[in-house]
Amino acid sequence: MARASVGRDAKPPRPVRIGCDLADADAVAESITAFGERYLSRVYSATERAQTGEAPVRLAARFAGKEAVLKVLRNSSDIRYDEIEIVLDADGAPWVRLAPRAQQRANAEQLGPIAISLSHERGMALATAVAMPDYQPLH
Amino acid sequence: MSEHTYGDRLAIREALQQFGRLNRPVAELADETDLFSVGFTSHATVNVMLAIEDALGIEFPDELLNRSTFVSIEALASAIEISRGQA
């Protein structure tokens, strides 16, 4: 049986992009107490605020999600937090919605849709984001 | 160092002391110290930015809201100067 081989000049497939982050709900609560609306509006979208009820631990999960997505995008230090939204679908599952500039960065990196998972326990929130590289959309 | 710059750096250090959650006293840090190497987190950058805005009556423009702005006291002082220039 012939074995698949990779030529010396063949480009190896790029690995899956993965990013994770951890955020502290106490830090979010402190921010809300200290800066209120200014903090909330600079970091979170109206949808994120509505879907979390502005509960610190849920906002912390969104913050961790944004950071996880930034790690997946790489070279993204100029992308702002409000350009990455972590929103819930009709089934309550989180997904990532990118503003045009962030989406352009994902497209430039040839990334497919970014999947996200959130969790929280004892005041700490965790997020993991994953995207496939070399993505070819089906037409 | 101008009086303005001195006041800016004082405001930066106070904001870091109050909201930076650093693992070293701010007084021990040089202006060039990498703040992320002493426990600065991405979430804490937001608080420090807002505290500096309050203290100095400025607003950081969107294009400065990135990691490189917050890497050191020196970098923050430069960002404040740029923010004033755009006001």
gemmi code that builds the backbone of each chain (N, CA, C; Angstrom):
import gemmi

chains = {
    "A": [
        ("MET", (0.853, -1.199, 0.000), (0.000, 0.000, 0.000), (0.885, 1.245, 0.000)),
        ("ALA", (0.549, 2.138, -0.896), (1.361, 3.342, -0.981), (1.152, 4.209, 0.258)),
        ("ARG", (2.218, 4.757, 0.747), (2.100, 5.631, 1.916), (2.085, 7.082, 1.469)),
        ("ALA", (1.229, 7.817, 2.095), (1.215, 9.258, 1.798), (2.537, 9.853, 2.247)),
        ("SER", (3.091, 10.665, 1.412), (4.357, 11.280, 1.790), (4.275, 12.785, 1.582)),
        ("VAL", (5.087, 13.472, 2.318), (5.147, 14.916, 2.204), (6.478, 15.273, 1.568)),
        ("GLY", (6.419, 15.943, 0.427), (7.641, 16.329, -0.253), (8.445, 17.305, 0.579)),
        ("ARG", (9.726, 17.369, 0.274), (10.576, 18.255, 1.074), (10.141, 19.710, 0.964)),
        ("ASP", (9.555, 20.043, -0.194), (9.172, 21.433, -0.408), (7.720, 21.704, -0.024)),
        ("ALA", (6.993, 20.636, 0.348), (5.578, 20.836, 0.687), (5.476, 21.616, 1.999)),
        ("LYS", (4.499, 22.493, 2.021), (4.292, 23.299, 3.226), (3.506, 22.469, 4.243)),
        ("PRO", (4.015, 22.285, 5.448), (3.253, 21.501, 6.417), (1.979, 22.238, 6.818)),
        ("PRO", (0.944, 21.479, 7.157), (-0.292, 22.149, 7.570), (-0.069, 22.949, 8.845)),
        ("ARG", (-0.732, 24.071, 8.923), (-0.597, 24.886, 10.134), (-1.450, 24.284, 11.249)),
        ("PRO", (-0.963, 24.300, 12.457), (-1.762, 23.723, 13.547), (-2.974, 24.580, 13.873)),
        ("VAL", (-3.903, 23.949, 14.538), (-5.095, 24.659, 15.008), (-4.664, 25.813, 15.912)),
        ("ARG", (-5.318, 26.942, 15.786), (-5.046, 28.081, 16.677), (-5.870, 27.921, 17.946)),
        ("ILE", (-5.235, 28.095, 19.087), (-5.954, 27.999, 20.349), (-5.483, 29.103, 21.290)),
        ("GLY", (-6.409, 29.664, 22.015), (-6.054, 30.695, 22.991), (-6.918, 30.521, 24.229)),
        ("CYS", (-6.344, 30.786, 25.397), (-7.152, 30.689, 26.612), (-6.838, 31.872, 27.520)),
        ("ASP", (-7.721, 32.144, 28.438), (-7.476, 33.226, 29.388), (-8.330, 33.014, 30.629)),
        ("LEU", (-7.867, 33.623, 31.697), (-8.507, 33.507, 33.004), (-8.789, 34.921, 33.493)),
        ("ALA", (-9.973, 35.158, 34.047), (-10.288, 36.495, 34.572), (-10.961, 36.372, 35.937)),
        ("ASP", (-10.682, 37.350, 36.768), (-11.105, 37.348, 38.160), (-12.381, 38.198, 38.314)),
        ("ALA", (-13.449, 37.584, 38.779), (-14.714, 38.321, 38.931), (-14.577, 39.461, 39.938)),
        ("ASP", (-13.746, 39.292, 40.956), (-13.552, 40.371, 41.936), (-12.957, 41.616, 41.271)),
        ("ALA", (-12.059, 41.383, 40.321), (-11.442, 42.513, 39.616), (-12.485, 43.248, 38.782)),
        ("VAL", (-13.388, 42.487, 38.178), (-14.462, 43.105, 37.388), (-15.390, 43.900, 38.309)),
        ("ALA", (-15.743, 43.317, 39.458), (-16.611, 44.018, 40.412), (-15.949, 45.313, 40.894)),
        ("GLU", (-14.652, 45.250, 41.129), (-13.902, 46.438, 41.560), (-13.956, 47.524, 40.472)),
        ("SER", (-13.844, 47.102, 39.230), (-13.890, 48.056, 38.116), (-15.254, 48.727, 38.023)),
        ("ILE", (-16.300, 47.931, 38.204), (-17.657, 48.491, 38.131), (-17.871, 49.482, 39.270)),
        ("THR", (-17.390, 49.125, 40.454), (-17.536, 50.024, 41.601), (-16.768, 51.329, 41.375)),
        ("ALA", (-15.561, 51.199, 40.850), (-14.697, 52.381, 40.708), (-15.095, 53.251, 39.515)),
        ("PHE", (-15.476, 52.631, 38.409), (-15.649, 53.403, 37.166), (-17.029, 53.271, 36.520)),
        ("GLY", (-17.831, 52.340, 36.999), (-19.209, 52.222, 36.542), (-19.378, 52.170, 35.036)),
        ("GLU", (-20.203, 53.051, 34.526), (-20.577, 53.061, 33.110), (-19.363, 53.212, 32.193)),
        ("ARG", (-18.399, 54.017, 32.614), (-17.219, 54.215, 31.738), (-16.497, 52.895, 31.509)),
        ("TYR", (-16.341, 52.107, 32.569), (-15.701, 50.789, 32.420), (-16.562, 49.880, 31.544)),
        ("LEU", (-17.832, 49.792, 31.855), (-18.704, 48.860, 31.140), (-18.763, 49.184, 29.652)),
        ("SER", (-18.903, 50.477, 29.327), (-19.078, 50.837, 27.916), (-17.781, 50.757, 27.116)),
        ("ARG", (-16.621, 50.836, 27.793), (-15.353, 50.742, 27.048), (-14.998, 49.285, 26.727)),
        ("VAL", (-15.567, 48.353, 27.502), (-15.123, 46.962, 27.350), (-16.196, 46.056, 26.739)),
        ("TYR", (-17.454, 46.259, 27.123), (-18.505, 45.310, 26.753), (-19.548, 45.949, 25.830)),
        ("SER", (-20.100, 45.123, 24.952), (-21.152, 45.618, 24.057), (-22.496, 45.634, 24.789)),
        ("ALA", (-23.461, 46.286, 24.174), (-24.807, 46.320, 24.755), (-25.366, 44.906, 24.880)),
        ("THR", (-25.090, 44.068, 23.871), (-25.583, 42.680, 23.920), (-24.932, 41.918, 25.068)),
        ("GLU", (-23.622, 42.079, 25.227), (-22.928, 41.377, 26.318), (-23.471, 41.826, 27.673)),
        ("ARG", (-23.715, 43.103, 27.800), (-24.217, 43.611, 29.079), (-25.615, 43.079, 29.364)),
        ("ALA", (-26.449, 43.039, 28.321), (-27.818, 42.547, 28.518), (-27.814, 41.053, 28.835)),
        ("GLN", (-26.992, 40.293, 28.098), (-27.022, 38.837, 28.273), (-26.399, 38.372, 29.585)),
        ("THR", (-25.527, 39.188, 30.158), (-24.902, 38.809, 31.433), (-25.638, 39.406, 32.624)),
        ("GLY", (-26.546, 40.351, 32.374), (-27.158, 41.074, 33.478), (-26.127, 41.867, 34.270)),
        ("GLU", (-24.947, 42.061, 33.644), (-23.824, 42.792, 34.262), (-23.349, 42.128, 35.557)),
        ("ALA", (-23.572, 40.824, 35.658), (-23.043, 40.071, 36.808), (-21.521, 39.950, 36.644)),
        ("PRO", (-20.734, 40.313, 37.668), (-19.281, 40.328, 37.506), (-18.675, 39.016, 36.993)),
        ("VAL", (-19.156, 37.890, 37.495), (-18.520, 36.637, 37.069), (-18.826, 36.343, 35.598)),
        ("ARG", (-20.009, 36.740, 35.143), (-20.344, 36.518, 33.726), (-19.587, 37.502, 32.831)),
        ("LEU", (-19.449, 38.731, 33.315), (-18.638, 39.690, 32.547), (-17.174, 39.234, 32.509)),
        ("ALA", (-16.699, 38.677, 33.622), (-15.312, 38.171, 33.653), (-15.128, 37.091, 32.599)),
        ("ALA", (-16.143, 36.251, 32.415), (-16.060, 35.209, 31.385), (-15.982, 35.832, 29.994)),
        ("ARG", (-16.745, 36.908, 29.781), (-16.665, 37.603, 28.471), (-15.293, 38.239, 28.284)),
        ("PHE", (-14.758, 38.823, 29.358), (-13.430, 39.432, 29.242), (-12.387, 38.362, 28.895)),
        ("ALA", (-12.451, 37.244, 29.612), (-11.522, 36.142, 29.308), (-11.710, 35.681, 27.871)),
        ("GLY", (-12.956, 35.659, 27.413), (-13.239, 35.261, 26.032), (-12.591, 36.190, 25.020)),
        ("LYS", (-12.686, 37.478, 25.272), (-12.077, 38.457, 24.364), (-10.562, 38.262, 24.312)),
        ("GLU", (-9.957, 38.052, 25.474), (-8.510, 37.845, 25.516), (-8.123, 36.538, 24.799)),
        ("ALA", (-8.935, 35.515, 24.992), (-8.656, 34.236, 24.316), (-8.719, 34.412, 22.801)),
        ("VAL", (-9.694, 35.181, 22.336), (-9.826, 35.429, 20.886), (-8.627, 36.247, 20.393)),
        ("LEU", (-8.196, 37.238, 21.167), (-7.016, 38.028, 20.774), (-5.800, 37.123, 20.595)),
        ("LYS", (-5.682, 36.118, 21.468), (-4.546, 35.190, 21.351), (-4.662, 34.354, 20.082)),
        ("VAL", (-5.877, 33.991, 19.712), (-6.072, 33.229, 18.469), (-5.730, 34.098, 17.257)),
        ("LEU", (-6.113, 35.365, 17.304), (-5.867, 36.257, 16.162), (-4.384, 36.588, 16.013)),
        ("ARG", (-3.648, 36.598, 17.121), (-2.214, 36.968, 17.148), (-1.997, 38.355, 16.538)),
        ("ASN", (-0.863, 38.935, 16.793), (-0.530, 40.263, 16.239), (-1.751, 41.184, 16.252)),
        ("SER", (-2.478, 41.119, 17.342), (-3.762, 41.820, 17.366), (-3.806, 42.854, 18.480)),
        ("SER", (-2.647, 43.380, 18.866), (-2.617, 44.287, 20.012), (-3.358, 45.594, 19.726)),
        ("ASP", (-3.672, 45.855, 18.448), (-4.413, 47.086, 18.148), (-5.925, 46.857, 18.086)),
        ("ILE", (-6.345, 45.617, 18.273), (-7.783, 45.333, 18.277), (-8.333, 45.631, 19.674)),
        ("ARG", (-9.425, 46.384, 19.721), (-9.983, 46.775, 21.013), (-10.974, 45.711, 21.517)),
        ("TYR", (-11.226, 45.776, 22.825), (-12.151, 44.795, 23.408), (-13.553, 44.908, 22.807)),
        ("ASP", (-13.957, 46.123, 22.464), (-15.324, 46.253, 21.948), (-15.429, 45.801, 20.488)),
        ("GLU", (-14.312, 45.362, 19.910), (-14.356, 44.828, 18.546), (-14.494, 43.302, 18.543)),
        ("ILE", (-14.546, 42.737, 19.738), (-14.761, 41.285, 19.875), (-15.927, 41.093, 20.834)),
        ("GLU", (-16.963, 40.460, 20.364), (-18.130, 40.212, 21.209), (-18.272, 38.723, 21.468)),
        ("ILE", (-18.592, 38.402, 22.714), (-18.930, 37.024, 23.070), (-20.425, 37.032, 23.386)),
        ("VAL", (-21.193, 36.455, 22.489), (-22.647, 36.523, 22.628), (-23.239, 35.115, 22.690)),
        ("LEU", (-24.444, 35.043, 23.198), (-25.111, 33.744, 23.333), (-26.114, 33.550, 22.202)),
        ("ASP", (-26.147, 32.316, 21.666), (-27.157, 32.040, 20.646), (-28.483, 31.644, 21.314)),
        ("ALA", (-29.449, 31.272, 20.498), (-30.786, 30.983, 21.030), (-30.762, 29.812, 22.008)),
        ("ASP", (-29.761, 28.936, 21.871), (-29.661, 27.784, 22.783), (-28.822, 28.094, 24.019)),
        ("GLY", (-28.335, 29.319, 24.111), (-27.513, 29.691, 25.262), (-26.038, 29.364, 25.093)),
        ("ALA", (-25.648, 28.941, 23.893), (-24.235, 28.625, 23.650), (-23.487, 29.896, 23.212)),
        ("PRO", (-22.271, 30.104, 23.727), (-21.538, 31.307, 23.347), (-20.918, 31.187, 21.954)),
        ("TRP", (-20.866, 32.275, 21.248), (-20.151, 32.332, 19.979), (-19.491, 33.693, 19.843)),
        ("VAL", (-18.606, 33.806, 18.870), (-17.788, 35.011, 18.731), (-18.292, 35.834, 17.556)),
        ("ARG", (-18.549, 37.106, 17.820), (-18.930, 38.027, 16.745), (-17.838, 39.094, 16.654)),
        ("LEU", (-17.235, 39.212, 15.477), (-16.124, 40.154, 15.290), (-16.595, 41.405, 14.545)),
        ("ALA", (-16.114, 42.547, 15.001), (-16.345, 43.796, 14.272), (-15.473, 43.766, 13.005)),
        ("PRO", (-15.782, 44.610, 12.018), (-15.086, 44.512, 10.725), (-13.559, 44.460, 10.808)),
        ("ARG", (-12.963, 45.288, 11.640), (-11.489, 45.306, 11.689), (-10.938, 43.976, 12.236)),
        ("ALA", (-11.588, 43.448, 13.255), (-11.151, 42.168, 13.823), (-11.396, 41.035, 12.820)),
        ("GLN", (-12.511, 41.114, 12.088), (-12.798, 40.089, 11.084), (-11.763, 40.132, 9.962)),
        ("GLN", (-11.356, 41.344, 9.585), (-10.311, 41.474, 8.553), (-9.026, 40.808, 9.009)),
        ("ARG", (-8.710, 40.960, 10.308), (-7.497, 40.319, 10.844), (-7.624, 38.802, 10.767)),
        ("ALA", (-8.807, 38.281, 11.122), (-9.032, 36.835, 11.044), (-8.924, 36.359, 9.590)),
        ("ASN", (-9.486, 37.142, 8.677), (-9.420, 36.771, 7.257), (-7.975, 36.773, 6.759)),
        ("ALA", (-7.218, 37.776, 7.192), (-5.817, 37.867, 6.764), (-5.010, 36.670, 7.258)),
        ("GLU", (-5.422, 36.138, 8.399), (-4.744, 34.955, 8.959), (-5.351, 33.664, 8.419)),
        ("GLN", (-6.304, 33.799, 7.508), (-7.013, 32.649, 6.922), (-7.618, 31.743, 7.986)),
        ("LEU", (-8.216, 32.378, 8.981), (-8.848, 31.618, 10.055), (-10.320, 31.416, 9.755)),
        ("GLY", (-10.815, 30.237, 10.098), (-12.235, 29.976, 10.002), (-12.959, 30.598, 11.181)),
        ("PRO", (-14.243, 30.294, 11.324), (-14.992, 30.833, 12.463), (-14.313, 30.442, 13.779)),
        ("ILE", (-14.356, 31.352, 14.741), (-13.703, 31.100, 16.025), (-14.722, 30.512, 16.993)),
        ("ALA", (-14.419, 29.327, 17.502), (-15.290, 28.695, 18.502), (-14.817, 29.102, 19.895)),
        ("ILE", (-15.756, 29.197, 20.819), (-15.402, 29.649, 22.171), (-16.132, 28.817, 23.215)),
        ("SER", (-15.450, 28.577, 24.322), (-16.072, 27.895, 25.449), (-15.762, 28.688, 26.716)),
        ("LEU", (-16.765, 28.854, 27.557), (-16.610, 29.639, 28.791), (-16.957, 28.785, 30.002)),
        ("SER", (-16.305, 29.075, 31.113), (-16.651, 28.408, 32.357), (-16.307, 29.326, 33.517)),
        ("HIS", (-16.951, 29.127, 34.643), (-16.549, 29.888, 35.828), (-16.855, 29.110, 37.094)),
        ("GLU", (-15.991, 29.308, 38.080), (-16.179, 28.673, 39.377), (-15.391, 29.446, 40.417)),
        ("ARG", (-15.966, 29.598, 41.586), (-15.319, 30.271, 42.718), (-14.712, 31.619, 42.337)),
        ("GLY", (-15.465, 32.371, 41.548), (-15.035, 33.731, 41.239), (-14.012, 33.857, 40.137)),
        ("MET", (-13.592, 32.745, 39.552), (-12.654, 32.818, 38.426), (-13.358, 32.332, 37.164)),
        ("ALA", (-13.140, 33.045, 36.074), (-13.761, 32.693, 34.799), (-12.685, 32.296, 33.801)),
        ("LEU", (-12.983, 31.279, 33.022), (-12.035, 30.712, 32.063), (-12.665, 30.721, 30.675)),
        ("ALA", (-11.868, 31.022, 29.675), (-12.352, 30.939, 28.296), (-11.288, 30.287, 27.421)),
        ("THR", (-11.754, 29.495, 26.472), (-10.866, 28.897, 25.473), (-11.455, 29.171, 24.095)),
        ("ALA", (-10.613, 29.663, 23.198), (-11.048, 29.946, 21.825), (-10.217, 29.090, 20.866)),
        ("VAL", (-10.859, 28.625, 19.812), (-10.202, 27.749, 18.835), (-10.613, 28.172, 17.429)),
        ("ALA", (-9.653, 28.137, 16.513), (-9.979, 28.393, 15.100), (-9.110, 27.526, 14.207)),
        ("MET", (-9.674, 27.146, 13.085), (-8.922, 26.354, 12.107), (-8.162, 27.296, 11.173)),
        ("PRO", (-6.888, 27.048, 10.956), (-6.139, 27.853, 9.987), (-6.358, 27.329, 8.564)),
        ("ASP", (-5.883, 28.087, 7.600), (-5.993, 27.695, 6.186), (-7.430, 27.326, 5.843)),
        ("TYR", (-8.341, 28.099, 6.340), (-9.766, 27.794, 6.185), (-10.233, 28.151, 4.786)),
        ("GLN", (-10.918, 27.213, 4.158), (-11.512, 27.460, 2.843), (-13.020, 27.364, 2.985)),
        ("PRO", (-13.726, 28.481, 2.938), (-15.178, 28.400, 3.094), (-15.820, 27.626, 1.945)),
        ("LEU", (-16.851, 26.853, 2.253), (-17.585, 26.115, 1.227), (-18.521, 27.069, 0.498)),
        ("HIS", (-18.562, 26.946, -0.822), (-19.458, 27.819, -1.587), (-20.602, 27.015, -2.151)),
    ],
    "B": [
        ("MET", (13.226, 67.215, 32.866), (11.835, 66.755, 32.822), (10.904, 67.939, 33.118)),
        ("SER", (9.919, 68.152, 32.275), (9.018, 69.280, 32.480), (8.090, 69.007, 33.665)),
        ("GLU", (7.495, 70.112, 34.183), (6.555, 69.962, 35.299), (5.378, 69.081, 34.885)),
        ("HIS", (4.968, 69.269, 33.621), (3.862, 68.497, 33.076), (4.167, 67.004, 33.110)),
        ("THR", (5.356, 66.669, 32.631), (5.752, 65.264, 32.562), (5.842, 64.669, 33.959)),
        ("TYR", (6.358, 65.470, 34.916), (6.479, 64.979, 36.286), (5.088, 64.661, 36.843)),
        ("GLY", (4.140, 65.573, 36.626), (2.770, 65.358, 37.102), (2.138, 64.146, 36.450)),
        ("ASP", (2.402, 63.946, 35.164), (1.867, 62.789, 34.453), (2.391, 61.495, 35.074)),
        ("ARG", (3.691, 61.471, 35.325), (4.287, 60.233, 35.858), (3.788, 59.956, 37.279)),
        ("LEU", (3.557, 61.019, 38.020), (2.993, 60.857, 39.367), (1.586, 60.246, 39.264)),
        ("ALA", (0.793, 60.771, 38.336), (-0.574, 60.247, 38.148), (-0.530, 58.785, 37.698)),
        ("ILE", (0.405, 58.458, 36.824), (0.538, 57.070, 36.359), (0.885, 56.152, 37.529)),
        ("ARG", (1.837, 56.599, 38.344), (2.258, 55.763, 39.473), (1.121, 55.590, 40.486)),
        ("GLU", (0.351, 56.640, 40.710), (-0.779, 56.524, 41.639), (-1.840, 55.576, 41.095)),
        ("ALA", (-2.100, 55.665, 39.794), (-3.085, 54.768, 39.171), (-2.607, 53.315, 39.246)),
        ("LEU", (-1.323, 53.118, 39.020), (-0.775, 51.754, 39.101), (-0.842, 51.229, 40.532)),
        ("GLN", (-0.552, 52.109, 41.490), (-0.587, 51.700, 42.894), (-1.998, 51.270, 43.295)),
        ("GLN", (-2.984, 52.021, 42.824), (-4.367, 51.761, 43.242), (-5.022, 50.627, 42.459)),
        ("PHE", (-4.731, 50.545, 41.161), (-5.478, 49.605, 40.323), (-4.613, 48.594, 39.557)),
        ("GLY", (-3.296, 48.702, 39.668), (-2.433, 47.862, 38.844), (-2.352, 46.415, 39.274)),
        ("ARG", (-2.642, 46.134, 40.550), (-2.526, 44.760, 41.084), (-1.154, 44.163, 40.768)),
        ("LEU", (-0.120, 44.976, 40.918), (1.237, 44.510, 40.615), (1.786, 43.723, 41.801)),
        ("ASN", (2.768, 42.878, 41.525), (3.341, 42.091, 42.612), (4.599, 42.730, 43.204)),
        ("ARG", (4.852, 43.979, 42.815), (5.942, 44.747, 43.441), (5.439, 46.166, 43.716)),
        ("PRO", (5.937, 46.802, 44.782), (5.533, 48.190, 45.040), (5.917, 49.087, 43.864)),
        ("VAL", (5.019, 49.977, 43.501), (5.267, 50.851, 42.347), (6.527, 51.697, 42.568)),
        ("ALA", (6.785, 52.077, 43.816), (7.966, 52.907, 44.110), (9.266, 52.218, 43.715)),
        ("GLU", (9.246, 50.894, 43.633), (10.473, 50.154, 43.281), (10.681, 50.056, 41.770)),
        ("LEU", (9.693, 50.487, 41.005), (9.767, 50.292, 39.555), (10.404, 51.489, 38.866)),
        ("ALA", (11.265, 51.194, 37.901), (11.811, 52.255, 37.040), (10.755, 52.611, 35.994)),
        ("ASP", (10.915, 53.768, 35.406), (9.965, 54.171, 34.367), (9.952, 53.191, 33.190)),
        ("GLU", (11.078, 52.489, 33.010), (11.197, 51.583, 31.857), (10.837, 50.131, 32.203)),
        ("THR", (10.539, 49.825, 33.445), (10.235, 48.431, 33.822), (9.037, 47.908, 33.036)),
        ("ASP", (9.180, 46.679, 32.534), (8.064, 46.034, 31.836), (6.992, 45.694, 32.872)),
        ("LEU", (5.866, 46.389, 32.790), (4.826, 46.220, 33.811), (4.206, 44.819, 33.762)),
        ("PHE", (4.176, 44.213, 32.570), (3.586, 42.875, 32.477), (4.478, 41.825, 33.133)),
        ("SER", (5.743, 42.181, 33.347), (6.646, 41.245, 34.030), (6.501, 41.325, 35.546)),
        ("VAL", (5.745, 42.307, 36.022), (5.542, 42.419, 37.477), (4.045, 42.271, 37.817)),
        ("GLY", (3.367, 41.466, 37.010), (2.008, 41.066, 37.365), (0.877, 41.882, 36.771)),
        ("PHE", (1.194, 42.854, 35.922), (0.139, 43.656, 35.289), (-0.685, 42.736, 34.390)),
        ("THR", (-2.000, 42.822, 34.493), (-2.855, 41.980, 33.648), (-3.598, 42.858, 32.649)),
        ("SER", (-4.128, 42.204, 31.631), (-4.864, 42.956, 30.616), (-6.088, 43.628, 31.235)),
        ("HIS", (-6.733, 42.953, 32.167), (-7.903, 43.585, 32.788), (-7.497, 44.804, 33.602)),
        ("ALA", (-6.375, 44.718, 34.296), (-5.925, 45.858, 35.111), (-5.552, 47.062, 34.248)),
        ("THR", (-5.157, 46.821, 32.997), (-4.817, 47.963, 32.130), (-6.035, 48.867, 31.937)),
        ("VAL", (-7.218, 48.266, 31.891), (-8.433, 49.069, 31.684), (-8.629, 50.010, 32.868)),
        ("ASN", (-8.501, 49.472, 34.085), (-8.676, 50.302, 35.280), (-7.631, 51.407, 35.363)),
        ("VAL", (-6.405, 51.055, 35.072), (-5.332, 52.055, 35.140), (-5.584, 53.153, 34.109)),
        ("MET", (-6.008, 52.755, 32.921), (-6.324, 53.750, 31.896), (-7.424, 54.700, 32.374)),
        ("LEU", (-8.485, 54.151, 32.934), (-9.602, 54.992, 33.382), (-9.176, 55.893, 34.543)),
        ("ALA", (-8.349, 55.381, 35.442), (-7.875, 56.186, 36.576), (-6.996, 57.344, 36.092)),
        ("ILE", (-6.155, 57.083, 35.104), (-5.307, 58.151, 34.547), (-6.174, 59.199, 33.850)),
        ("GLU", (-7.167, 58.734, 33.107), (-8.075, 59.681, 32.442), (-8.756, 60.592, 33.468)),
        ("ASP", (-9.207, 59.985, 34.559), (-9.867, 60.780, 35.611), (-8.906, 61.786, 36.225)),
        ("ALA", (-7.696, 61.332, 36.511), (-6.732, 62.188, 37.224), (-6.276, 63.362, 36.361)),
        ("LEU", (-6.133, 63.123, 35.059), (-5.544, 64.152, 34.187), (-6.568, 64.830, 33.276)),
        ("GLY", (-7.804, 64.373, 33.324), (-8.833, 64.998, 32.495), (-8.601, 64.808, 31.006)),
        ("ILE", (-8.116, 63.628, 30.653), (-7.869, 63.332, 29.238), (-8.683, 62.102, 28.854)),
        ("GLU", (-8.667, 61.763, 27.562), (-9.235, 60.489, 27.132), (-8.279, 59.849, 26.129)),
        ("PHE", (-7.896, 58.628, 26.421), (-7.017, 57.927, 25.484), (-7.782, 57.638, 24.194)),
        ("PRO", (-7.240, 58.008, 23.050), (-7.926, 57.672, 21.794), (-7.901, 56.166, 21.554)),
        ("ASP", (-8.898, 55.706, 20.799), (-9.047, 54.262, 20.585), (-7.767, 53.601, 20.081)),
        ("GLU", (-7.045, 54.297, 19.216), (-5.872, 53.646, 18.611), (-4.748, 53.398, 19.619)),
        ("LEU", (-4.846, 54.028, 20.805), (-3.808, 53.792, 21.829), (-4.208, 52.702, 22.822)),
        ("LEU", (-5.405, 52.176, 22.668), (-5.868, 51.180, 23.636), (-5.345, 49.797, 23.264)),
        ("ASN", (-4.050, 49.650, 23.339), (-3.440, 48.362, 23.038), (-2.298, 48.089, 24.012)),
        ("ARG", (-1.814, 46.884, 23.985), (-0.846, 46.412, 24.973), (0.405, 47.283, 25.045)),
        ("SER", (0.883, 47.756, 23.902), (2.144, 48.501, 23.899), (2.021, 49.817, 24.665)),
        ("THR", (0.807, 50.370, 24.758), (0.602, 51.612, 25.514), (0.880, 51.402, 27.003)),
        ("PHE", (0.645, 50.178, 27.470), (0.669, 49.908, 28.910), (1.920, 49.152, 29.359)),
        ("VAL", (2.880, 49.040, 28.481), (4.019, 48.172, 28.802), (4.925, 48.769, 29.879)),
        ("SER", (4.931, 50.083, 30.026), (5.813, 50.707, 31.028), (5.262, 52.087, 31.390)),
        ("ILE", (5.786, 52.642, 32.458), (5.413, 54.004, 32.849), (5.821, 54.978, 31.747)),
        ("GLU", (6.981, 54.727, 31.176), (7.471, 55.549, 30.072), (6.479, 55.535, 28.892)),
        ("ALA", (6.028, 54.348, 28.543), (5.095, 54.218, 27.410), (3.770, 54.912, 27.722)),
        ("LEU", (3.307, 54.801, 28.960), (2.066, 55.476, 29.347), (2.222, 56.992, 29.282)),
        ("ALA", (3.389, 57.492, 29.713), (3.626, 58.942, 29.658), (3.596, 59.426, 28.202)),
        ("SER", (4.166, 58.642, 27.299), (4.128, 59.005, 25.872), (2.695, 59.015, 25.354)),
        ("ALA", (1.921, 58.016, 25.791), (0.516, 57.923, 25.343), (-0.281, 59.134, 25.831)),
        ("ILE", (0.021, 59.600, 27.030), (-0.680, 60.782, 27.561), (-0.361, 62.004, 26.696)),
        ("GLU", (0.891, 62.156, 26.340), (1.282, 63.281, 25.478), (0.538, 63.221, 24.147)),
        ("ILE", (0.456, 62.032, 23.575), (-0.249, 61.865, 22.294), (-1.731, 62.183, 22.471)),
        ("SER", (-2.304, 61.727, 23.588), (-3.728, 61.976, 23.851), (-4.001, 63.473, 23.931)),
        ("ARG", (-3.118, 64.206, 24.578), (-3.308, 65.662, 24.688), (-3.209, 66.321, 23.308)),
        ("GLY", (-2.323, 65.800, 22.498), (-2.147, 66.367, 21.159), (-3.361, 66.174, 20.287)),
        ("GLN", (-4.151, 65.135, 20.595), (-5.326, 64.835, 19.770), (-6.595, 65.444, 20.330)),
        ("ALA", (-6.494, 66.054, 21.520), (-7.713, 66.597, 22.150), (-8.206, 67.810, 21.397)),
    ],
}
model = gemmi.Model(1)
for chain_id, residues in chains.items():
    chain = gemmi.Chain(chain_id)
    for i, (resn, *xyz) in enumerate(residues, 1):
        res = gemmi.Residue()
        res.name, res.seqid = resn, gemmi.SeqId(i, " ")
        for name, pos in zip(("N", "CA", "C"), xyz):
            atom = gemmi.Atom()
            atom.name, atom.element = name, gemmi.Element(name[0])
            atom.pos, atom.b_iso = gemmi.Position(*pos), 0.0
            res.add_atom(atom)
        chain.add_residue(res)
    model.add_chain(chain)
structure = gemmi.Structure()
structure.add_model(model)
structure.setup_entities()
